[in-house]
């Protein structure tokens, strides 16, 4: 009887309201996923000044929204715990009504970046996604994973609505091929761990610099960003603020748990400004989502080893260092290491095929930090400092790596790491680790010792003459050092203190 009376009241309001032709503002549409246990936004368009009455069928609660001067209405509804039950939301205005169907309550994330985030499960010409057929042929996952992909519509002015999209796509053999591979694997891992629906809103465009995702008012503060607005320039993915205006802005504020970000290749050679600009971008996006307390996590991905036919010209490692620096400075942020996620034959492939591992590692951050999986490792080992340490005669240390008798050495090189308390996956057969001497010699290190708590020991000739120690340092220098938990070491170059 209570539900009947609520419905009767709702219909009576419908008959009394002023005329309002209701439309929806995407991603608010059929098949959408709403963030659980929160107050997600439901929005759309109608005649300015009119009232829209909203009812959710999971709790039969009613809400009233009034359109603003631009004709946009919005209301925040209360959602229950996630489930696989399909709900509806009823919208009523005088002379018009809409029912949003097939609504799921689950976990919602924003996936953004350039081509490595945009890259679909079907791959591109000569650029595959590893083992994609296993997922393209899987049973339908309609209520497990859904994705809303914003079309590539760059604009010099902010767009209020999504200009191009196929709407919410339910994961199955017909839709998965066009889904972002990284975002799909991320969602799949969250779903398998949490057993709740996962919705992804993807906003990605290949070849974009970070500046493309920053608003014009902020770009104007960067002295080296001069850009003429014309029909030719807007087609360039390098154009600043155009992806922010045309791809991100139409969906900004759609309630989500957080962000995943895969971008950076187009900012190689601009490492000196990248960290600060990524920090600016994240702060602005959180502002746009109303996140004044930085509660929305931002998880990013390091660019993978690649030479790209000389495009990087030896600067890729500097951009990776800038990415790591930004991740450490941005509140509620972390970064996936990809140093191990390339095959030798991918030396010139800027889009490596191992996208599942990238999505999984992003998900490890979310599971550990946001969903209570406190014992799940998610952080890669990170070098902190390197120094020479005296040793007592007779103490064990790793064997010498360069010619000469170092067995009786009275000092060793030490490198301290964070996020590696339980040790490493190997002591021998190491690749990508080397010592740089003051005289210019570069000596590879294939054997180490590693102490509990995160200290690597390298025994070598004349450690006092080593200028720096580095690992994975270069455009394409994949390594094989990992923590006990299987997470790869971040590339580093450290001077000897």
TIDO-163530 format. One record per residue (C-alpha): x, y, z. Coordinates in steps of 0.02 Angstrom, whole numbers, plus 50000, padded with zeros to 5 digits. Example, Ala and Ser with C-alpha at 12.3 -4.5 7.8 and 13.67 -1.06 7.14 Angstrom:
2
506154977550390506844994750357
// end
This chain:
497
500005000050000501445012050040502235008949870500545011349786500285028149872502035033849823501675029449642500015038449649500835054049719502185053049587500885052349447499915066749523501475077449521501675072849338499975080349300500345096649392502075101049327502405114049195502865107649022504605100149015505275089648872506465078148963508065071348888509535062848972511315068948986512525054548957513255044049033511565044449121510625032249008509975014548992511185001449056512175013449165513095008549322512895019449476514145020149620513545009849767513215016849942513375034749884512355048949811512725047749625512105060949506510665058249386510525072149258509755077949096508935092249002507225100349007506415117348987507325130449095506465133149260505415117349251505355103549381505785085449354505185071949472506325057049494505925040249573507115025649603506345008449611507625000649728506925010649874505435019849796506195036349851505635052149760506685067349717506335084049636507555092849519507365110149443508205114549279509415129049278509485143349153510365132249026509035118649040510095106249138509355097349287510265086049408509855076649565510845065549682510005049249726510445037349867511065020249814511065003649909512414990449914512974983649747512064968949670511684961049503509864966249511509284977249368508374993049423507425007249341507335025949371505735035149322505765053349269504195063849249503795081249186502165088449119501875080348951503475070148956504165055149047505665043649034506125027149116507975023449129508075004649116509314991149161510225001349294511534992449398512254997549566514104993649581515835001549568516175015449441517885021349381518495034049254519825027449132520815040749039522415043948942523155041848770523305027048651523845013848777522205017048869521215019048708521915002948631520444990848609520384972448649520384968248463522064977148447522654987548300523584983248140525184974048190524784978148372523904963848464523234961948640523974946148712522734931748732521284942848679520354928148599520144920148770519074934848822518234938248656517564920448661517074920448845515284918848906514334935348915514744946349064513284958449041513064962549225514874960449275515744973249165514984987949072515885001948983515385019148918516655025848792516625044348747516995047348563518495057548509517765074948488519095088248522518425105748550519115123048583517625126548697516905115448835515525103948772514065101548890513555084948815514385069448745514465072148557514785054148508514565037548599513765020448577513085021448755513375008848892514034992548821513804976148912515314964848900515074950548777515814944148614515024958248514515594972648625517224967448708518254969548547517984988348551518244990848738519844998248806520934983148846521754990848999520084996749068519224980249029520534970049121520474982249266518594980449279518684961549261519934960049403518864970949517517314960949475518164944249509518804950449677517274960149736515884950649646514944966749604514564975449439515954986949377515615001549262516985010849169516835027849086518265028648959518935045348900520505042348798521315048848639522905042448560524475053248551523825066448671525015075848783524505079048962524185097048909522725091148802521815086248962522075102649055520865117449036521305133048939521405144449091522775133549163523685131348997523835150348984524935149849139526235139249049527425150948958527935138248826526155133848771525695144848622524295137948517523285145648377521485139748370521035134448193520255119948099521935111948062522645112748237521095105648321521375089248230523055087148315523015076448473524415087748535523235102648541523115108648721521445108648814520445101448669520255084048743519805091748910518435101948827517735089048707518005072148789518185074748977517075089749012515445082148948515535068349080516385077749222515495075249385514755058249341514925049849510516395037849517517545029649642519145035949561520255037249407521475026149313522675034949193523855028449058524775042348966526515049548946527285044048781526895060648696527725070248837529425061948815530675076248789529595086848906530025078049068530525094249154528725100549152527755084249153527655080749340526975097849384525725097749243525065080649287524875086749466523925101849401522805090749295522355079149438521945093649553520815101349420519925085149382519595082149565518915099849576517785096349427517125080849515516835090649676518185080849766518905094249878519705081749998520625071149867519615055849912519535049749733521105039249704522125042249548523105027149486524285029349340525435018749231527275021049188527695021249003528425004448951530165001348878530195006248694531365013948567529995018348440531215019248296532255032548384530805043948429531265043848612533115047248580533655041648751532425052348851531085039648897531865035749065531775054149112529915054349081529715038649187530635047349327529465062249309527965050549315528585042549475528915059649551527155065449509526405049849584527335053049745526775071249753524945069049706523855064849857523005047849854523985042149701525075027549648525915021249490526105004449402527854999249348527904991349174529774988349154529484969549139527944970149027528774969848857529494956248746531154958348656530294959248488529254974248549530764985548551529934997248424528144994848484527485009248586525934998648624526534982548708525314968048707525284963348892523794974048939523054961649062524524963549181524334982549173522484981549213522794969049352524144979649433523024994949429521684984349512522904978749647523044996849703521164998849712520914982149801522264985849929521895004249959520015005549932519214988549954520014980950108521264968750032522584974350157523734959350131523784961049942525444968349882525274982249755526814993549763528384990349661530104991649743530825009149731532665013649755532945026749890534835029149905536505021249863538105021949963539745013150003539785002950163541274995550253541204976950289542114966350412543354953750344542574936750325540804943250304539884936250154539454947250006539014944749824540414939449710541374952349611540594957749447542104965049359543854958349327545104958049467545164950949642543764958549744543524943549858544464952349997543614969149971543344979050130541854988850065540304985749958538964995849870537284996349957535615001749886534105004149998532345001049934530605004149995529194991649961530404976949959530474971350140530324952850100531704952549971531884948749786531464935149661533284931449613535104933849662535894928849496535534930749312535034948849336534834960049185534784979049165535804982749325537464991749300538805002149385539455018249309541245022449360542025039549371543225034949230541775031449113541735012549126540025004449133540014987349215538484975849213537974967449375537204950149363537344944549545536844952849708536474949449889534884956049970534594958750155532974958250252532154975250258532584980550082534464982550059535374976649903537244973149916538414973249766540204967649787541354975349658543104981849629543444999349694541675003849750542325020949802542595024849617540805020849565539885036749516538125029649508537135013549499535665011749382534344999249333533234998649179533925015649131533605019448948532265019348815532195000348802533064991948949531874978949020532414970849182532004955049279532144960549460530524958749559529964958249738529474941849818527674946549779528104947449593528074966349569529484973549459530794985949516530575003749457531995009649344533215020949435534855030149424535615034449592537225043649630538335035649761538235045549922
// end
